[in-house]
């Protein structure tokens, strides 16, 4: 590498075109979208370039109009985009952001959490997911704090929605987050999603997380190690064994019947067991132990 090729920072990774709704609503109901760019790596590259660093973004996007938009917009921040490849066989990724179906999203999120915690490796939990908090997608412009929003030029400014302080109590100016109030406004319905409201409720997302972490800590086959034995399962179902532990995740839209592999430890939804078989609802993960 020549000295002239050196930069302060190299950002390696994806970017996508994000379509942001002009008003809240379901995807089918939103009349129009604003086009932006998304992706942590490209956001970091743009932010550092705006701060005065020399930055090179290394990535690959489609040889299409969306790819042109990403390269031109990110390059407009002063980021070196000379190492961005253009791929004729893979189109540029696009992402539509809307409020979505709250009930369906929570059901899938609970199932995905149990699946993730059953797999090998360390686990990471983002603040608020243990309460099942939805992303806040209707923050007023005057309430925004994310620097990406104020930079404009097409940057995705909706990261504030996942940074709203979590509610600890049912009441108070910040639902118990602090005496000084919340630095981003919390939705009023979050009172019933607070730690206080969910503690002791066996059907709450908080108690599901607490139970899952306790089981993960107690089961010798979880956490450390990388051994996974995949089991036969219906289409759309992941089933695997780790020592004396068995996980079944139904990712499909209909209930399925699987073997009841042993003593039921935990499930993200209601599971019926009869005569050695288990009826696992859609978007549901189940844990058993054979011990």
Phi, psi and omega per residue, in radians:
X1 nan 2.323 3.066
X2 -1.355 2.741 3.137
X3 -1.031 -0.549 -3.122
X4 -1.241 -0.281 3.135
X5 -1.501 -0.227 -3.059
X6 -1.221 2.462 3.066
X7 -2.293 2.886 3.122
X8 -1.223 -0.708 -3.030
X9 -2.448 2.421 2.974
X10 -2.008 2.147 3.096
X11 -1.819 2.141 -3.083
X12 -2.029 2.080 3.091
X13 2.724 -2.983 -2.954
X14 -1.454 2.873 2.919
X15 -2.609 2.795 -3.120
X16 -2.594 2.820 3.029
X17 -1.525 2.169 -3.117
X18 -1.855 2.285 3.075
X19 -1.827 2.005 -3.058
X20 -1.783 2.271 -3.093
X21 -1.155 2.489 3.092
X22 -1.302 -0.263 3.005
X23 -2.699 2.745 -3.133
X24 -1.091 2.651 3.085
X25 2.670 3.014 3.074
X26 -1.169 2.722 -3.133
X27 -0.937 -0.724 -3.099
X28 -1.238 -0.321 -3.041
X29 -1.783 -0.277 -3.103
X30 -1.290 2.217 -3.030
X31 -1.290 -0.519 -3.098
X32 -2.764 2.873 -3.105
X33 -2.318 2.591 2.978
X34 -1.654 2.380 -3.117
X35 -1.517 2.333 -3.135
X36 -2.457 -3.071 3.029
X37 -2.068 2.565 3.141
X38 -2.397 2.891 -3.103
X39 2.152 2.172 -3.045
X40 -1.027 -0.737 -3.045
X41 -1.142 -0.798 3.141
X42 -1.225 -0.573 3.054
X43 -1.084 -0.757 3.101
X44 -1.087 -0.763 -3.137
X45 -1.036 -0.812 -3.134
X46 -1.128 -0.735 -3.131
X47 -1.110 -0.747 -3.140
X48 -1.195 -0.682 3.102
X49 -1.108 -0.709 3.106
X50 -1.128 -0.461 3.132
X51 -1.472 -0.046 3.051
X52 1.863 0.030 3.108
X53 -1.461 2.695 2.981
X54 -1.546 2.200 -2.982
X55 -2.321 2.411 3.012
X56 -2.062 2.292 3.094
X57 -1.792 2.158 3.128
X58 -1.926 2.086 -3.095
X59 -2.858 -2.981 3.065
X60 -2.516 2.282 3.104
X61 -2.286 2.935 -3.134
X62 -1.219 2.686 3.074
X63 -1.491 1.182 -3.059
X64 -2.546 -3.133 -3.096
X65 -1.120 -0.613 3.100
X66 -1.144 -0.700 3.073
X67 -1.091 -0.716 3.085
X68 -1.011 -0.757 -3.127
X69 -1.070 -0.768 -3.139
X70 -1.108 -0.856 -3.092
X71 -1.101 -0.757 -3.116
X72 -1.182 -0.732 -3.098
X73 -1.202 -0.824 -3.133
X74 -1.165 -0.703 3.069
X75 -1.086 -0.498 3.127
X76 -1.135 -0.328 3.075
X77 -1.437 -0.064 -3.075
X78 1.667 0.129 3.106
X79 -1.336 2.388 3.063
X80 -1.301 1.979 -3.109
X81 -1.882 0.316 -3.087
X82 -1.172 -0.361 -3.117
X83 -1.705 0.233 3.093
X84 -1.544 2.057 3.136
X85 -1.444 2.702 3.096
X86 -2.024 2.202 -3.002
X87 -1.959 2.085 3.135
X88 -1.289 -0.391 -3.018
X89 -1.666 -0.239 -3.112
X90 -2.236 2.072 -3.123
X91 -1.251 2.741 3.081
X92 -1.127 2.408 3.137
X93 -1.227 2.499 3.060
X94 -2.222 2.682 -3.047
X95 -2.493 2.139 3.075
X96 -1.735 2.235 -3.089
X97 -1.947 2.034 3.070
X98 -2.425 3.059 -3.115
X99 -1.165 -0.589 3.069
X100 1.284 -2.976 -3.107
X101 -1.676 1.868 -3.050
X102 -1.037 -0.835 -3.082
X103 -1.132 -0.800 3.128
X104 -1.125 -0.748 -3.133
X105 -1.080 -0.720 3.136
X106 -1.177 -0.713 3.134
X107 -1.078 -0.767 3.120
X108 -1.188 -0.654 3.141
X109 -1.135 -0.719 3.110
X110 -1.105 -0.737 3.119
X111 -1.149 -0.733 -3.135
X112 -1.122 -0.605 3.125
X113 -1.120 -0.813 3.129
X114 -1.129 -0.640 3.086
X115 -1.114 -0.806 -3.134
X116 -1.081 -0.758 -3.109
X117 -1.218 -0.313 3.125
X118 -1.506 -0.282 -3.096
X119 -1.454 2.797 3.118
X120 -1.120 2.675 3.043
X121 1.833 3.046 3.130
X122 -1.272 2.691 3.140
X123 -1.986 2.510 3.108
X124 -2.194 2.262 3.128
X125 -2.074 2.156 -3.135
X126 -1.453 2.433 -3.059
X127 -0.935 2.260 3.107
X128 1.744 -0.404 -3.125
X129 -1.224 -0.454 3.115
X130 -1.220 -0.215 3.057
X131 -1.781 -0.060 -3.083
X132 1.216 0.551 -3.103
X133 -1.248 2.305 3.068
X134 -1.366 2.706 3.023
X135 -1.149 2.415 3.135
X136 -1.564 1.875 -3.029
X137 -1.815 0.056 -3.082
X138 -2.117 0.551 3.072
X139 -1.117 2.394 3.081
X140 -1.197 2.629 -3.108
X141 -0.996 -0.638 -3.101
X142 -1.247 -0.228 3.128
X143 -1.642 -0.184 -3.050
X144 -1.115 2.568 3.111
X145 -2.185 -0.319 -3.041
X146 -1.131 2.139 3.124
X147 -0.996 -0.540 -3.134
X148 -1.076 -0.573 3.135
X149 -1.172 -0.723 -3.085
X150 -1.342 -0.406 3.079
X151 -1.205 -0.523 3.116
X152 1.143 -2.487 3.122
X153 0.954 0.551 3.047
X154 1.641 -0.031 -3.128
X155 -1.215 2.547 3.094
X156 -1.226 1.974 -3.105
X157 -1.817 0.452 -3.061
X158 -1.823 0.271 3.136
X159 -1.230 -0.330 3.073
X160 -0.994 -0.526 -3.038
X161 -1.094 -0.463 3.115
X162 -1.764 0.160 -3.125
X163 -2.020 0.125 3.103
X164 -1.132 2.298 -3.096
X165 -0.973 2.451 -3.086
X166 -1.292 2.610 3.131
X167 -1.536 2.268 3.111
X168 -1.749 -0.575 -3.106
X169 -2.211 2.911 -3.136
X170 -1.299 -0.377 -3.036
X171 -2.296 2.983 3.101
X172 1.954 2.805 -3.068
X173 -1.115 -0.429 3.117
X174 -2.266 0.379 -3.078
X175 0.899 0.734 3.051
X176 1.460 0.066 -3.118
X177 -1.233 -0.596 3.122
X178 3.090 2.756 -3.076
X179 -1.183 -0.414 -3.080
X180 -1.465 0.084 -3.106
X181 1.528 3.088 -3.102
X182 -1.641 2.386 -3.120
X183 -1.357 -0.240 2.942
X184 -2.302 2.443 -3.069
X185 -1.138 2.361 3.120
X186 -1.701 2.370 3.100
X187 -1.059 2.549 -3.098
X188 -1.110 -0.529 -3.129
X189 -1.239 -0.141 3.119
X190 -1.233 -0.237 3.111
X191 -0.992 -0.733 -3.117
X192 -1.458 -0.019 3.030
X193 -1.839 0.094 -3.083
X194 -1.226 2.871 3.078
X195 -1.013 -0.744 3.138
X196 -1.047 -0.774 -3.080
X197 -1.220 -0.583 -3.044
X198 -1.574 -0.386 -3.107
X199 -1.101 2.217 3.129
X200 1.569 -0.168 3.107
X201 -1.562 1.924 -3.046
X202 -1.115 -0.308 3.140
X203 -1.658 -0.027 -3.083
X204 -1.346 2.754 3.108
X205 -1.181 -0.638 3.121
X206 -1.054 -0.806 -3.132
X207 -1.208 -0.519 3.035
X208 -1.091 -0.791 3.125
X209 -1.111 -0.760 -3.141
X210 -1.074 -0.772 3.139
X211 -1.150 -0.710 -3.120
X212 -1.121 -0.737 -3.140
X213 -1.185 -0.610 3.098
X214 -1.160 -0.750 3.117
X215 -1.145 -0.759 3.140
X216 -1.025 -0.682 3.131
X217 -1.224 -0.587 -3.059
X218 -1.468 -0.441 -3.068
X219 -1.487 2.068 -3.095
X220 -1.148 -0.389 -3.121
X221 -1.418 -0.121 -3.082
X222 -1.784 2.853 3.115
X223 1.397 -1.734 -3.073
X224 -1.186 2.764 3.113
X225 1.549 2.946 -3.117
X226 -2.338 0.191 -3.099
X227 -1.325 2.209 3.070
X228 -2.394 2.177 3.060
X229 -1.856 1.968 -3.112
X230 -1.366 2.388 -3.093
X231 -1.901 2.672 3.069
X232 -1.116 2.438 -3.091
X233 -2.712 2.769 3.095
X234 -1.089 2.869 3.113
X235 -1.029 2.389 -3.137
X236 1.466 0.082 -3.100
X237 -2.091 2.319 3.012
X238 -1.782 2.239 3.126
X239 -2.397 2.273 3.140
X240 -2.641 2.765 3.139
X241 -2.052 2.450 3.008
X242 -2.321 1.671 -3.061
X243 1.170 -2.150 3.126
X244 -1.612 0.178 -3.093
X245 -1.897 2.410 3.108
X246 -2.260 2.365 3.095
X247 -2.134 2.361 3.046
X248 -2.239 2.186 3.131
X249 -2.138 2.054 3.088
X250 -1.624 1.854 -3.117
X251 -1.636 0.018 -3.094
X252 -1.528 -3.126 -3.091
X253 -1.664 0.037 3.140
X254 -2.271 2.715 3.074
X255 -1.134 2.618 3.090
X256 -2.306 2.749 3.078
X257 -1.881 2.228 3.131
X258 -2.282 2.914 2.994
X259 -1.077 2.556 2.948
X260 -1.513 1.827 -2.892
X261 -1.321 -0.107 -3.123
X262 2.822 -2.487 3.121
X263 -1.409 2.195 -3.118
X264 -1.187 2.163 3.117
X265 -1.646 -0.810 -3.022
X266 -2.920 2.631 3.076
X267 -2.565 2.574 -3.141
X268 -1.395 -0.207 3.087
X269 -2.554 -3.053 -3.115
X270 -1.292 2.213 3.140
X271 -2.160 2.278 3.113
X272 -1.810 2.253 3.121
X273 -2.008 2.221 3.137
X274 -2.508 2.192 3.028
X275 0.911 0.807 3.051
X276 1.398 0.086 3.092
X277 -2.108 2.731 -3.138
X278 -2.205 2.354 3.035
X279 -1.708 1.922 -3.055
X280 -1.770 2.051 -3.124
X281 -1.133 2.930 3.051
X282 -1.037 2.580 3.065
X283 0.932 0.861 -3.078
X284 -2.410 2.441 3.071
X285 -2.064 2.448 -3.085
X286 -2.226 2.467 3.052
X287 -2.016 2.349 3.021
X288 -2.230 2.806 2.925
X289 -2.165 2.443 3.122
X290 -1.621 -0.030 -3.103
X291 -1.229 nan nan
